[in-house]
Amino acid sequence: MLGLLATLTLLAIGAIGHAGLVVNSYNFLNSTGLRRVTIKRLEKGILLLGLAIPAAILALEFSSGGLAERWTDVGQWLTVTKIYCGIASIFCVVMAPFWLEARPRFAQARHREELGDRILWKNRDPQGELIRGRKFKRMGKLPRNEIAWTEANVKRLYFNQLPTDLYGLRIAHLSDIHLTGQMSHRYYHRAFEWIESKRPDLIVIAGDIVDYEHALQDMEPILGGLDAPLGKLYVLGNHDKRLADPLQVCERMNGLGWTDLGCQIYRAQRGKTSLKLLGNELPWFCRTARWHQESKMVEELPSEKEWCIGVSHSPDQWKWGVEMGCRLLLCGHTHGGQIRFPAIGPVVAPSRYGSRFASGVFERSNTLMHVSRGLSGVHPYRWGCPPEVSILELQPNQHS
């Protein structure tokens, strides 16, 4: 009995460790700047190994005979199954504290955030007003699939030493627009009309605007109507790199009055306080190289008169945001994990940190980071993780 219990425990922990190895490899792979075709090939290899290794081990065990005796005999530890399970179990035990710490209930800076207005549009789209692509329509019929839902929310963010001029400043944070042709114009307009009704001072898109050449024609009717008094700005993301010439996105966005943060610093004035906005498109684009050093020259204005905001497609650039003196960093890319399990939360997210920064508000040093779940995507499924657009309202921390 003792041998059976020990073996079953080892198998259970080893299975968790094996799954963790697969998920960690997938997450890290998608945080790199490798070519998309390379990433997709490696993804298939990871998935194949994830399935093949357990299958091969089990086949070997069954073919050797005497399965029950060897699995329940504590003295027979040197089997292929037990050796691999031992390695996977060690990985599980070592990583478990980090996985636990990364859960949303522990990782997020909830004391810096207060949820204001919130609307959740739940729509299976029976009339086909929101989804126009066949693949998305088919998948949208699955129970509780939230690809046609949208959450629009106002989040009050509390900052230490916030300049008086910035009290109540409203920033519309969008990310992962993903113009693919799968979602209708009405889907986007529903969210954007709500944003306009909140009268934001700034509008920021944190990358992944267009996926395919044919969707370039959708940019003007979808994005052309948005406006804000202090400016509307964007950076590119990894999916914009799928186009043969990603600069087509920039040319069209610039023509619609958007400011390209991927190759310039943007400044706006509110009262006596200067807002300085920086962009980061790493690891997919290096367009920031020309001005990256300039952005470190914080002595250009007195620090108390300048407030810095960073925009990065990936939350992996949080260290950069801290080094640049950004008080607020706006990111996307992770889509909230696409699937959130009850109590556990997201598991898969394309980040070197895994699902730690999948979505929400986080704090490091003097920087708050807001990661959006994004408005759309190329994967036609979302469970427990509806698309999102946010108005971030800056407020002073009364307890600082």
N, C-alpha and C positions, 0 to 999 in steps of 0.2 A: 504493500500500500504506500509506504514511504517513497519507494522508487517511482511509482506511478504519479504520485503527487508532485515530486520534484521534476519529473519529465514534463508533465502538463504545464507546470509553472514556467519552466524554461521555454517550452513551445509558445506559450502565450506572450511572454515578454519578448521572445525572439521575433514573433510575428509583428508586434508593434514596432520593434527596432527596424525590421526589414521594410515595413511600410514607411517609417520615418526616413530611412536612407533614400528610398525612391522619391518621396515628396521633397526632401531637402535638395536632392540633385536637380529635380525639375525646377524648383524655385530659384536656385542659384543660376542655373543655365539661362533662365529667362531674365536675369538681371544683367547679363553680359551684353556687350555691343556686337556680338557675332552676327553675321548675315542671317536673315530670316530662314533661308533655305537650309543653312547649316544647323540652326537651332531646331528646326522641325525634324531633321534627320536624327539629331542626337536625342530629341524627345522620344522618337519611336524606339531608339535603342534602349533608352532608360526604361520605357514601358515594357519592352520585350524582355529585358533582363529581370525586371520586377516580377514578371509572370513566369519566366523560364526557370529561374533559380529554384523557387519552391517546387515547381513541377518536376524538375530534374532530380532534386533531392528525394522527393517522395517516390519517384519511379525507382531510384537506386535502392531505397530502403525496402520497398516491396519486393524487388527482384532478388534481394539478398536472402529473403526468407527469415523466419524466426523473429518477425517484427515485434510481436507482443513481448517476447522474452527480453529482447535487447533494449526496448524502450522502458521496461520496468525494472531492469537490473542496474542498480546504481553503479556497479563495478564496470559496466560497459559504457564508459563515457566517450571513448574515442571512435565515434561513428561520424560520418559526414554530416548527418542531420544535427547531432548535438554540438559538433564543432562550429558549424555555421550559426546555429541558434545561440551558442555562447558568444560569438563575435557580435551578432545582432543585438543580443541582450545587453552586452557591455555598452554598445552605442546608445541603446534605449535608456539605460540607467544614467549615463553621463549627460545625455541631452534632455532628459525629462525635466529637470529644474528650469532649463531655458525655455522649453516648450510651454511649461506652466506659466512662467513669468510673462510670456508673450501673449497670453490670453487677453482679450479686450478688457475684461473686468479689472485686470491688474496693470495693463500697459498704458491705458489712456489717462490723460490729465483731466479728469472729469471736474476737478475743482476750478479749472480755468474756463469752463464752458457752461452755458445755460441755454436750453432749448426754448426758443420763442414760438412764433407761428410755425405750424407744420400742416402740410396737406399731403395726403397720400392718395394718388389716383390709382385705384385698382381697376384694371380693365383687361379682360381676356380678348378684347377686340373682336367681338362676333361679327361686326359689320365691315371689318377690314379697313377701318379708317386710320389706324396707327401703324400696322404692319403691312408692307407691300411685297416683301420677298417670300417666295414659296417655302424655303427652308425654315424661315422664322415663323411663318404661319403654321406649319406643321408642328414645330416644337412648341409654339405658343399655346397649343391645345392641351399640353401635358398639365396634370393637376398642379396648381400652385406655382406654375412657372411665371415669373414676374418680369419677363423681358419687356412687356408693354406697360408695366406700372411705372410710376415716377413719384418720388418723394421730393417735395419742395419745402425747404426749411429755412428758418432764420435762427442763427446761432450767435449768441452774445459771447464774445471772447474777452476775458479779463486780463489786462496787462499791468505790470508794475511800471510806475513812472511814465504813464502814457501822457503825451503832451495834450494840454487842454484843447488845442485846435482839432485834435483827432477824436475827441469824444463823439461817439455816435456815427463815426465814419462807416459807410456801408460798402462792402466789397462783394460783388457777385462772383462766386468761385464756380467755374465750370471746368470739366475735364472729360477727356475721352468722348468726344462728340461722335467719332467714328461714322463719317458719311460713307456708307457702303451701298446705299440703294435698298437696303433691307427694311428700313423704317421710313415712314411717310413724312412729308413736310409737317403735317398736322401733329405728329408726335413731338417734334422739336418745338413747334410754335406754342403748344400748350405750356411747356416749361418756360419758354422765353417770354411769353405774355405775362406770366406770373412774375418773372424777374423784373420786367419793366414796370409792373404795378408797384413794386417795392422801391422804385426810384434809387437804384444804387449809385454811389459816387464813382466807383471803378468797376470795370468788368474784366475778369482775367480768365483765360483759357489755358489750362496746364497740359497741352499737348494731345496728340492723337486726334487730328481734325478730319483728315481724309485718308481713306484706305485704297481707293481705286481711281484710275484716271477718269472713268465715266461719271464718277460722283463729283468731280470738280464743278460741273454745271449746277450742282445743288447748293454751292456755297453762297451765292448771292441771295437767292430767295430765302434761305434758312438763316444765315448769319448777317445779312446786310442791314436788317432793321434794328439791331441792338445798338444802344448808344448810352453814354454816361458822361457827365460833365468833366470829370478828371481824366477820362481816357478809357480806352478798351485795348487790352494787350494780350499777347499770346506767345507761347513757345511751341516748338515742334516736339513730337514724340516718336517712339520707335515705329509706329504704324504709318506715319507720314513718310518714312523711309521706304515704304513698299512701292511708292511711285518711282518711275524711271528718273524723274527730275523733281525732287521734293520742293525745290524753290518755286515750282508752279503754285504751291499752296501759299507761300509767302507773297508772291506777286499778287495773287487774287485777294488775300487778306489785306495787304497794304492798300490795294485799290478800293477796298470797302471801308477804309478809314481805321483799320486796326494797326497797332504798333508792334513791330517785331522785336521782342526782347531777346531773341537769340543772337543778335549782333549789335545791340546798343543798350546803353543805360537810359532809363526814362525817368524824368523828374516832373513832379506836379506840386503845386503850392496850395496849401489849405491854411488860411490865416497866415501866421508867421512861421509855420512849420513846413519844411520841404519834405516831400515824400520821394524816396529814391527806390526805384524798382530795378531788380537785376534778374536775368534769366539764366537757366542752366539746362542744357539739352544732352548732357553726358549720360551714358557712354555712347549714344548713337550719333550725335553731331558734335563737332568741335568748332562751331562758328563763333564761340565766345572767346577764342584764343586772342583775337585782336584787341579786346578791351578788358580781358580778365585781370591783368595787372592794374589797370586804371581803377577797377572797381574796389581795389584794396586801399585806395587813398582816401581814408575816412576823414582826413584832416581838411578836406576841401571846404566844409562848413562846420561850424561848431556842433558837436555831437548832440547837444540838447535841442538844436534847431533842425535836425535831420533825422528822419525815421525811415528805416530800410525794410523793404518787403522783397522777398525772393520768390521766384516762380521756377519750379523744377518739375519735369514730367514724373520723375521717379522719387519716392521718399528716400532712396538710397543716397541721395545727395544732401542729407540733413547736415552732415559734418561741414560741407561747403557752406551751407546757410549760416551755421554758427560762426564759422571763420570770417564770413563776409559781414558779420554784424547784423544779420537780418533779424528783426524782432518777430516777423511772421514769415513762414515759408508755406507756399501753396503747392500742393502736389496731387497726382492722380496715379494712373498706370495700373494699380492693383485691382481695381473694380470691386473693392471690398472683399475679394476672394471668390466672387461669383456665387458661392454656396456657403451658407452659414448653418452649422449644426446647432441644435439646442444645447445650451450650457457650454459647449466646446467653442463655438464660433467658427471662423474661417480656418482652413487648413492649408489650402493651396493659394499662393500669391506670388507673382513674378518679382521677387525681391531677394536680395542676399540675406535679408533679415527674416525671410519666410513671411508668415502672416502677422508678425508683430505690429507692423504699421499698415495693415490692410485698409483701414479707414478710421476716421475720427480725429480727435485733437490730442497732440502729444507735446511734451515739454522737455527741453534739454537746455541746460545753461540758461541763457536769457532769451531763448527762441521758442516760440510756439509753432508747431507744424500742424496744418490741417490737410488731411488726405481725403479727397473726394472719392465716392464710389463710382463716379462717372455716369454719363447720361446714356451711353449705348455701348456696343461692343460687337465683336465678330462671332462670339459664341452664343448660340440661341437658347441659353438657359440661365436662369437665376432663381435660386431658392433661398428665402430668408435674407435676401440682399438686393432690394429693389434699386434701380437707378436713382441718381440723386443730383439735384442742383441746390446750391446753398447761397444765402446772403449772410456774410460774416459781419457782425456789427461790433466795432471796437468799443470797449468800455474800460474805465480805470478799475484796478483792483483796490477796493476800499480797505482791504486788510493789509496792504503793503506798507 
